Amino acid sequence: TVVEGNTVKPSSTKMQFKTERKVGKTGVMLVGLGGNNGCTCVAGAIANKLGLTWETKEGTQKANYWGSLLMASTVKLGNDRHGNSVYTPMSNMLPLLNPNDIVWGGWDINGTNLGDAMKRSKVLDYDLQQKLYPHMKDITPLPSIYFPDFIAANQGERADNILTGTKQEQMDQIRKDIKDFKMKNGLDQVILLWTANTERFSAVEEGVNDTAENILSSIEMGEAEVSASTVFAVASILEGCTFINGSPQNTFVPGVIELARQKKVFIAGDDFKSGQTKMKSVMVDFLVSAGIKPVSIVSYNHLGNNDGKNLSAPSQFRSKEISKSNVVDDMVASNRILFEEDEHPDHVVVIKYVPYVADSKRAMDEYTSEIFMGGKNTIVMHNTCEDSLLATPLIYDLVILGELCARVQVKKEGESEWESFHPVLSLLSYMLKAPLVPNGAPVVNALFTQRCAIVNFMRACLGLAPDNHMTLEHRFESTLASMSGEGEHANKKMRLS
């Protein structure tokens, strides 16, 4: 739909979708392999592949992929002849990469094997750890890049598995690691994902990281403002591998984005959207859509894992504060009845490090809103977030959807060339706090809008129309009569007969 002044014009573009059905053998290299997210990610995939069960005080538990949009949610296909909704697992829609089949590897500044890293993280139940340990004890992270200026000083005590040499030499080693991993495991493709420490923001400087040519030159010259995550991203792009940033720092400086476009390699980010921010993107969307004006949003967190320890440093916290704060912007801008052009709610984010709570993050939020005739409404929420158990399914989803996007091409009516997605993969926004989008594209943070984009993309690949919720078939006497006249009644609860 095109809006010009007070005129609204329907617009349509016919497109063909082409999907490669064969899923190639895929490897995923995690930066931060030995961290809580990294070892939980590998442990979860192994547990599911082996069909493990384990005992807890609640009884027997079985491995699953709950929390994964693509592995554990369903999609409405349509209605049956009686008007009942028909759902199918999202994983049935198209041929998708299965986490069970992924070959895992990666880097970490700490050399602890994944069996002991899993024990250190205290994320999984003890009985499950005992069953997984034999499968994980021989997996060790490759030496990683360590630039102390970009992460908290308290991380120095963990850094015993680091690369040496110039920034160029370290990037060359990362590229070699990717090549070796791909060849050793007979892989068709490799995807890199950053789940390591949050870095401070890099200064974007002319001549340093503003163009593809300059970022490559800056790495060669060892410029101070080139972060470890940026070096990994550049190495990944040069190797033709999708790179996904799961932390909030500005890994994708302008020069990296330009390089990705030149090489036609996918990048996606930033920052996993798992707990408090995911709830916020739902709550603010609800309030603004309901005509209620949120005027104050105060978010408090405390956590005790290594992520919390790193975020206790001001520069690293600032990176996280930015990604958490911007999540409401598009929803506020959508309603000019409630908000003036430059008006925003007061929005404060606090994060504290409390070692005792470990990976069990506490998030407390207060939403104060203005309602009818000058009234006030306050909603207070307490959310206990098992941090890595919420983030790990997002890693699977990011990898699965990123891999799928590489197999889809479109062709517009009247054109002869097939076109792939823009290298900035904004379709992955559902899983990310601060979505990176192509220049000129809007940033969308509303959670259900992001989910609809994924669902309707997959429907388009099947030749199905976008889903909508008009359900006109249930709103007219004629259509309801035709459904109920076929001898069987719709399987619905009815308040009126």
VOKETI-539596 format. One record per residue (C-alpha): residue in three letters; z, x negated, y negated. Coordinates in steps of 0.2 Angstrom, whole numbers, plus 2048, in hexadecimal, padded with zeros to 3 digits. Last residue first. Layout:
LUMTI    aa    up   east   north
LUMTI   ALA     Z      X       Y
...
This chain:
LUMTI    aa    up   east   north
LUMTI   SER   863    886     86C
LUMTI   LEU   86C    87B     85E
LUMTI   ARG   876    86C     860
LUMTI   MET   86A    864     86C
LUMTI   LYS   86E    854     877
LUMTI   LYS   85D    84D     87D
LUMTI   ASN   855    84A     88D
LUMTI   ALA   845    855     888
LUMTI   HIS   844    864     893
LUMTI   GLU   839    865     8A2
LUMTI   GLY   82C    873     8A6
LUMTI   GLU   81E    86E     89A
LUMTI   GLY   823    87A     88C
LUMTI   SER   830    86F     885
LUMTI   MET   824    863     87E
LUMTI   SER   818    86F     878
LUMTI   ALA   825    879     86F
LUMTI   LEU   82C    86A     866
LUMTI   THR   81B    866     860
LUMTI   SER   818    878     859
LUMTI   GLU   829    87A     852
LUMTI   PHE   828    86B     847
LUMTI   ARG   834    85C     844
LUMTI   HIS   835    853     855
LUMTI   GLU   823    84E     856
LUMTI   LEU   825    848     844
LUMTI   THR   82F    839     84A
LUMTI   MET   82E    831     839
LUMTI   HIS   837    822     83F
LUMTI   ASN   829    815     83F
LUMTI   ASP   822    808     84B
LUMTI   PRO   812    7FF     847
LUMTI   ALA   802    804     851
LUMTI   LEU   800    7FD     862
LUMTI   GLY   7F1    7F1     866
LUMTI   LEU   7FD    7E6     871
LUMTI   CYS   7FD    7D8     864
LUMTI   ALA   800    7E5     857
LUMTI   ARG   810    7EB     861
LUMTI   MET   816    7D9     860
LUMTI   PHE   814    7D8     84E
LUMTI   ASN   81C    7E9     84C
LUMTI   VAL   82C    7E3     855
LUMTI   ILE   82D    7D2     84B
LUMTI   ALA   82B    7DB     83A
LUMTI   CYS   837    7E9     83F
LUMTI   ARG   844    7DC     843
LUMTI   GLN   842    7D4     831
LUMTI   THR   843    7E6     829
LUMTI   PHE   853    7E9     834
LUMTI   LEU   85B    7D9     82E
LUMTI   ALA   858    7DB     81B
LUMTI   ASN   855    7C9     816
LUMTI   VAL   843    7C9     810
LUMTI   VAL   83C    7BB     805
LUMTI   PRO   82B    7C0     7FD
LUMTI   ALA   81C    7B6     800
LUMTI   GLY   814    7AC     7F2
LUMTI   ASN   817    79B     7FA
LUMTI   PRO   81A    79E     80C
LUMTI   VAL   82B    7A3     812
LUMTI   LEU   83B    799     817
LUMTI   PRO   849    7A6     81B
LUMTI   ALA   85A    7A2     815
LUMTI   LYS   866    7A9     822
LUMTI   LEU   85A    7A8     831
LUMTI   MET   858    7B1     842
LUMTI   TYR   84F    7C0     83B
LUMTI   SER   844    7B4     830
LUMTI   LEU   83A    7AE     83F
LUMTI   LEU   82B    7B7     839
LUMTI   SER   82B    7AC     829
LUMTI   LEU   822    79E     833
LUMTI   VAL   81D    792     826
LUMTI   PRO   80D    78B     82E
LUMTI   HIS   804    79B     82A
LUMTI   PHE   800    7A4     83A
LUMTI   SER   7EF    7A1     842
LUMTI   GLU   7DE    7A7     83D
LUMTI   TRP   7CF    7AB     847
LUMTI   GLU   7BF    7A9     83E
LUMTI   SER   7B0    7B5     83D
LUMTI   GLU   7B6    7C0     82F
LUMTI   GLY   7B0    7D2     82C
LUMTI   GLU   7C0    7DA     833
LUMTI   LYS   7CF    7CE     832
LUMTI   LYS   7D2    7C2     841
LUMTI   VAL   7E3    7BE     848
LUMTI   GLN   7EA    7B0     853
LUMTI   VAL   7F9    7B0     85E
LUMTI   ARG   7FE    7A2     86A
LUMTI   ALA   808    797     85D
LUMTI   CYS   811    7A7     858
LUMTI   LEU   818    7A9     86A
LUMTI   GLU   81F    797     869
LUMTI   GLY   828    79B     859
LUMTI   LEU   82F    7AB     860
LUMTI   ILE   836    7A3     870
LUMTI   VAL   83D    794     866
LUMTI   LEU   845    79E     859
LUMTI   ASP   84C    7AB     866
LUMTI   TYR   854    79D     871
LUMTI   ILE   85C    796     862
LUMTI   LEU   862    7A7     85C
LUMTI   PRO   86A    7A9     86D
LUMTI   THR   874    799     86A
LUMTI   ALA   87B    79F     859
LUMTI   LEU   886    7AD     85F
LUMTI   LEU   88E    7A4     86D
LUMTI   SER   88F    794     861
LUMTI   ASP   899    79D     854
LUMTI   GLU   8A4    7A9     85E
LUMTI   CYS   8A6    7B4     84F
LUMTI   THR   8B6    7BD     84B
LUMTI   ASN   8B0    7CA     83E
LUMTI   HIS   8BD    7D2     832
LUMTI   MET   8B5    7DF     826
LUMTI   VAL   8BB    7E7     816
LUMTI   ILE   8B2    7F5     80D
LUMTI   THR   8B6    7FA     7FC
LUMTI   ASN   8AF    809     7F2
LUMTI   LYS   8B1    80C     7E0
LUMTI   GLY   8AE    81C     7D6
LUMTI   GLY   8A5    81D     7C5
LUMTI   MET   89D    82E     7C8
LUMTI   PHE   896    82A     7DA
LUMTI   ILE   898    818     7E1
LUMTI   GLU   89B    807     7DB
LUMTI   SER   89D    7FA     7E9
LUMTI   THR   8AA    7ED     7EF
LUMTI   TYR   8A5    7E4     7FF
LUMTI   GLU   8B3    7D9     806
LUMTI   ASP   8AF    7CD     814
LUMTI   MET   8B9    7C3     820
LUMTI   ALA   8B2    7B7     82D
LUMTI   ARG   8BC    7AE     83A
LUMTI   LYS   8B3    7A1     845
LUMTI   SER   8B7    79F     857
LUMTI   ASP   8B0    78E     85A
LUMTI   ALA   8C0    785     857
LUMTI   VAL   8CE    790     850
LUMTI   TYR   8DA    782     850
LUMTI   PRO   8CF    776     845
LUMTI   VAL   8D0    781     835
LUMTI   TYR   8C2    77C     82A
LUMTI   LYS   8C0    788     81B
LUMTI   ILE   8B0    791     815
LUMTI   VAL   8AF    79C     805
LUMTI   VAL   8A1    7A6     7FF
LUMTI   VAL   8A1    7B0     7EF
LUMTI   HIS   894    7BD     7E9
LUMTI   ASP   896    7C7     7D9
LUMTI   PRO   888    7D4     7DA
LUMTI   HIS   878    7D0     7D1
LUMTI   GLU   86F    7D6     7C1
LUMTI   ASP   860    7CD     7BB
LUMTI   GLU   854    7DC     7BB
LUMTI   GLU   861    7EA     7BA
LUMTI   PHE   869    7F0     7CA
LUMTI   LEU   86D    801     7D1
LUMTI   ILE   85D    80B     7CC
LUMTI   ARG   854    7FA     7CE
LUMTI   ASN   856    7FA     7E1
LUMTI   SER   84C    7EE     7EB
LUMTI   ALA   852    7DF     7E1
LUMTI   VAL   864    7E1     7E9
LUMTI   MET   85C    7E1     7FA
LUMTI   ASP   851    7D2     7F6
LUMTI   ASP   860    7C8     7F0
LUMTI   VAL   86D    7CC     7FD
LUMTI   VAL   86B    7BC     808
LUMTI   ASN   86B    7B0     7FA
LUMTI   SER   87E    7AC     7FB
LUMTI   LYS   87F    7A6     80D
LUMTI   SER   871    799     80B
LUMTI   ILE   878    793     7FB
LUMTI   GLU   88A    792     801
LUMTI   LYS   884    788     811
LUMTI   SER   87C    77A     806
LUMTI   ARG   88B    77A     7FB
LUMTI   PHE   896    778     80A
LUMTI   GLN   88D    768     80E
LUMTI   SER   88F    761     7FC
LUMTI   PRO   8A2    766     7FC
LUMTI   ALA   8A7    75E     80D
LUMTI   SER   8B1    76B     817
LUMTI   LEU   8A0    770     81E
LUMTI   ASN   8A0    761     82A
LUMTI   LYS   8B0    767     832
LUMTI   GLY   8AA    778     833
LUMTI   ASP   89B    773     83C
LUMTI   ASN   8A6    768     847
LUMTI   ASN   8AF    778     84D
LUMTI   GLY   8BF    77F     845
LUMTI   LEU   8B9    78E     83B
LUMTI   HIS   8BF    798     82B
LUMTI   ASN   8B4    7A4     822
LUMTI   TYR   8B6    7AE     812
LUMTI   SER   8A9    7BA     80A
LUMTI   VAL   8AB    7C3     7FA
LUMTI   ILE   89E    7CF     7F5
LUMTI   SER   8A0    7D8     7E4
LUMTI   VAL   895    7E5     7DB
LUMTI   PRO   88D    7EE     7EA
LUMTI   LYS   884    7FE     7E3
LUMTI   ILE   883    80D     7EF
LUMTI   GLY   872    815     7EF
LUMTI   ALA   872    816     802
LUMTI   SER   864    809     803
LUMTI   VAL   86F    7FD     7F9
LUMTI   LEU   87E    800     804
LUMTI   PHE   875    7FF     815
LUMTI   ASP   86B    7EF     810
LUMTI   VAL   87B    7E7     809
LUMTI   MET   884    7EB     81A
LUMTI   VAL   876    7E5     825
LUMTI   SER   872    7D4     81D
LUMTI   LYS   885    7D2     81B
LUMTI   MET   887    7D4     82E
LUMTI   LYS   87A    7C6     831
LUMTI   THR   883    7BC     824
LUMTI   GLN   893    7BD     82D
LUMTI   GLY   88D    7B9     83F
LUMTI   SER   87D    7B1     845
LUMTI   LYS   870    7AD     837
LUMTI   PHE   86B    79B     83C
LUMTI   ASP   866    791     82D
LUMTI   ASP   855    78E     825
LUMTI   GLY   848    78E     82C
LUMTI   ALA   836    78D     834
LUMTI   ILE   828    780     835
LUMTI   PHE   818    782     83E
LUMTI   VAL   80B    775     83F
LUMTI   LYS   7FA    776     836
LUMTI   LYS   7F9    764     832
LUMTI   GLN   7F5    766     820
LUMTI   ARG   801    776     81F
LUMTI   ALA   80F    76C     827
LUMTI   LEU   80C    75E     81B
LUMTI   GLU   80D    769     80C
LUMTI   ILE   81E    771     812
LUMTI   VAL   825    75F     815
LUMTI   GLY   820    75A     803
LUMTI   PRO   828    769     7FC
LUMTI   VAL   839    766     803
LUMTI   PHE   83B    76E     814
LUMTI   THR   84C    767     819
LUMTI   ASN   854    770     80B
LUMTI   GLN   865    772     813
LUMTI   PRO   86B    782     81C
LUMTI   SER   86B    77D     82E
LUMTI   GLY   860    784     83D
LUMTI   ASN   850    77C     837
LUMTI   ILE   841    77F     843
LUMTI   PHE   833    772     846
LUMTI   THR   823    777     84F
LUMTI   CYS   81C    767     857
LUMTI   GLY   80B    75F     852
LUMTI   GLU   812    74D     854
LUMTI   LEU   810    74B     841
LUMTI   ILE   819    75B     83E
LUMTI   SER   828    756     849
LUMTI   ALA   829    745     841
LUMTI   VAL   829    74D     830
LUMTI   ALA   837    759     835
LUMTI   PHE   841    74C     83D
LUMTI   VAL   840    741     82D
LUMTI   THR   845    751     823
LUMTI   SER   854    754     82D
LUMTI   ALA   85A    742     82B
LUMTI   SER   858    744     818
LUMTI   VAL   84C    73C     80C
LUMTI   GLU   855    73A     7FB
LUMTI   ALA   859    727     7FE
LUMTI   GLU   847    722     7FF
LUMTI   GLY   843    716     80E
LUMTI   MET   832    710     808
LUMTI   GLU   829    717     817
LUMTI   ILE   833    727     816
LUMTI   SER   82E    728     804
LUMTI   SER   81C    725     807
LUMTI   LEU   81C    733     814
LUMTI   ILE   825    73F     808
LUMTI   ASN   819    73A     7FA
LUMTI   GLU   809    73D     803
LUMTI   ALA   80F    74E     809
LUMTI   THR   814    753     7F7
LUMTI   ASP   824    756     7ED
LUMTI   ASN   82F    74A     7F7
LUMTI   VAL   831    73A     7ED
LUMTI   GLY   824    739     7DF
LUMTI   GLU   82C    748     7D6
LUMTI   GLU   83D    74B     7DD
LUMTI   VAL   845    759     7E7
LUMTI   ALA   857    753     7E8
LUMTI   SER   85C    756     7FA
LUMTI   PHE   869    763     7FE
LUMTI   ARG   879    75D     808
LUMTI   GLU   877    75D     81B
LUMTI   THR   87D    76A     827
LUMTI   ASN   880    761     838
LUMTI   ALA   875    763     846
LUMTI   THR   86B    772     84D
LUMTI   TRP   85A    76C     848
LUMTI   LEU   84D    773     853
LUMTI   LEU   83D    76A     85A
LUMTI   ILE   830    773     865
LUMTI   VAL   826    769     872
LUMTI   GLN   816    76F     87A
LUMTI   ASP   80C    76D     88A
LUMTI   LEU   819    764     893
LUMTI   GLY   817    758     8A1
LUMTI   ASN   82A    753     8A1
LUMTI   LYS   828    741     89E
LUMTI   MET   819    743     893
LUMTI   LYS   821    74F     887
LUMTI   PHE   832    746     886
LUMTI   ASP   828    735     883
LUMTI   LYS   81E    73C     875
LUMTI   ILE   82D    744     86D
LUMTI   ASP   838    734     86F
LUMTI   LYS   829    72A     867
LUMTI   ARG   829    735     858
LUMTI   ILE   83B    733     856
LUMTI   GLN   839    720     857
LUMTI   ASP   82C    720     84A
LUMTI   MET   838    72A     83F
LUMTI   GLN   845    71D     841
LUMTI   GLU   839    70F     83D
LUMTI   GLN   833    718     82D
LUMTI   LYS   845    71B     828
LUMTI   THR   849    709     82B
LUMTI   GLY   852    702     839
LUMTI   THR   860    709     844
LUMTI   LEU   862    719     84F
LUMTI   ILE   872    720     852
LUMTI   ASN   87D    724     861
LUMTI   ASP   88F    721     85C
LUMTI   ALA   891    72C     84D
LUMTI   ARG   8A0    737     851
LUMTI   GLU   8AC    72E     846
LUMTI   GLY   89F    72E     838
LUMTI   GLN   89F    741     837
LUMTI   ASN   8AE    742     82C
LUMTI   ALA   8A4    73A     81E
LUMTI   ALA   89B    74B     81C
LUMTI   ILE   888    74B     81E
LUMTI   PHE   879    745     813
LUMTI   ASP   880    734     80D
LUMTI   PRO   884    72F     81F
LUMTI   PHE   871    72E     824
LUMTI   TYR   872    72F     837
LUMTI   ILE   862    731     841
LUMTI   SER   864    734     854
LUMTI   PRO   866    72B     864
LUMTI   LEU   860    735     873
LUMTI   PRO   86D    742     879
LUMTI   THR   874    740     88B
LUMTI   ILE   871    74C     89A
LUMTI   ASP   879    745     8A9
LUMTI   LYS   889    74F     8A8
LUMTI   MET   880    760     8A5
LUMTI   HIS   87C    766     8B7
LUMTI   PRO   88C    760     8BE
LUMTI   TYR   896    768     8B0
LUMTI   LEU   88E    779     8B1
LUMTI   LYS   89A    780     8BF
LUMTI   GLN   8AA    779     8B7
LUMTI   GLN   8A4    77F     8A6
LUMTI   LEU   8A2    790     8AC
LUMTI   ASP   8B4    790     8B3
LUMTI   TYR   8BB    78A     8A2
LUMTI   ASP   8B2    797     898
LUMTI   LEU   8A5    791     88B
LUMTI   VAL   8A8    78C     879
LUMTI   LYS   8B5    77E     87B
LUMTI   SER   8A9    772     872
LUMTI   ARG   8B1    762     87A
LUMTI   LYS   8AE    769     88C
LUMTI   MET   89B    76C     888
LUMTI   ALA   89A    75B     880
LUMTI   ASP   8A1    754     890
LUMTI   GLY   893    75C     89A
LUMTI   LEU   887    758     88D
LUMTI   ASN   889    745     88D
LUMTI   THR   892    73E     87E
LUMTI   GLY   886    733     874
LUMTI   ASN   88B    73A     862
LUMTI   ILE   87D    739     855
LUMTI   ASP   873    745     85F
LUMTI   TRP   862    747     865
LUMTI   GLY   857    752     870
LUMTI   GLY   853    759     881
LUMTI   TRP   850    76A     88A
LUMTI   VAL   842    76F     895
LUMTI   ILE   840    782     893
LUMTI   ASP   83D    78D     8A3
LUMTI   ASN   84D    796     8A2
LUMTI   PRO   84B    799     890
LUMTI   ASN   83C    7A4     894
LUMTI   LEU   82C    7A2     889
LUMTI   LEU   825    7B3     886
LUMTI   PRO   816    7BD     88D
LUMTI   LEU   815    7CD     883
LUMTI   MET   81F    7DD     881
LUMTI   ASN   82A    7DA     891
LUMTI   SER   836    7CF     887
LUMTI   MET   839    7DD     87B
LUMTI   PRO   841    7E7     889
LUMTI   THR   839    7F8     88A
LUMTI   TYR   83E    808     882
LUMTI   VAL   837    81A     884
LUMTI   SER   83D    827     878
LUMTI   ASN   83D    839     87F
LUMTI   GLY   831    845     878
LUMTI   HIS   82D    84E     889
LUMTI   ARG   81D    846     88B
LUMTI   ASP   825    834     889
LUMTI   ASN   828    82D     878
LUMTI   GLY   823    81C     871
LUMTI   LEU   825    80A     875
LUMTI   LYS   836    808     86E
LUMTI   VAL   83C    7F6     86F
LUMTI   THR   84A    7EE     879
LUMTI   SER   857    7E0     876
LUMTI   ALA   85D    7D3     882
LUMTI   MET   850    7C5     883
LUMTI   LEU   847    7C6     873
LUMTI   LEU   855    7CA     867
LUMTI   SER   861    7BE     870
LUMTI   GLY   873    7C3     86F
LUMTI   TRP   875    7C6     881
LUMTI   TYR   86C    7B9     88B
LUMTI   ASN   876    7BB     89B
LUMTI   ALA   880    7B1     8A7
LUMTI   LYS   88C    7BC     8B2
LUMTI   GLN   89F    7BE     8AF
LUMTI   THR   8AB    7C2     8BD
LUMTI   GLY   8BC    7C9     8B6
LUMTI   GLU   8C4    7CC     8A6
LUMTI   LYS   8D0    7BD     8A9
LUMTI   THR   8C0    7B3     8AB
LUMTI   GLU   8B6    7AE     8BB
LUMTI   TRP   8A5    7A7     8BB
LUMTI   THR   893    7AC     8C0
LUMTI   LEU   884    7A1     8C0
LUMTI   GLY   872    7A8     8C1
LUMTI   LEU   86B    796     8C3
LUMTI   LYS   85E    799     8B5
LUMTI   ASN   86B    7A2     8AA
LUMTI   ALA   878    795     8AC
LUMTI   ILE   86C    787     8A8
LUMTI   ALA   865    790     898
LUMTI   GLY   877    794     892
LUMTI   ALA   87C    782     895
LUMTI   VAL   86E    77B     88B
LUMTI   CYS   871    786     87C
LUMTI   THR   884    783     87E
LUMTI   CYS   881    770     87D
LUMTI   GLY   877    772     86D
LUMTI   ASN   881    77F     864
LUMTI   ASN   891    776     866
LUMTI   GLY   88A    765     863
LUMTI   GLY   882    759     86F
LUMTI   LEU   870    75E     86C
LUMTI   GLY   872    75C     859
LUMTI   VAL   85F    75B     857
LUMTI   LEU   859    766     865
LUMTI   MET   849    761     86E
LUMTI   VAL   841    770     876
LUMTI   GLY   834    76E     884
LUMTI   THR   827    77B     889
LUMTI   LYS   81B    77D     898
LUMTI   GLY   80D    788     891
LUMTI   VAL   80F    79B     890
LUMTI   LYS   7FE    7A2     895
LUMTI   ARG   7FA    7B3     88D
LUMTI   GLU   7F1    7AC     87D
LUMTI   THR   7F2    7BA     871
LUMTI   LYS   7E3    7C0     866
LUMTI   PHE   7E7    7CD     859
LUMTI   GLN   7D8    7D6     850
LUMTI   MET   7DB    7DC     83E
LUMTI   LYS   7D6    7EB     834
LUMTI   THR   7DC    7EB     822
LUMTI   SER   7E3    7FB     81A
LUMTI   SER   7E8    800     809
LUMTI   PRO   7F0    810     802
LUMTI   LYS   7F0    810     7EF
LUMTI   VAL   7FF    814     7E4
LUMTI   THR   7FC    816     7D2
LUMTI   ASN   80A    815     7C5
LUMTI   GLY   807    803     7C0
LUMTI   GLU   7FC    7FC     7CE
LUMTI   VAL   804    7FE     7DF
LUMTI   VAL   7FB    7F9     7EF
LUMTI   THR   800    800     800
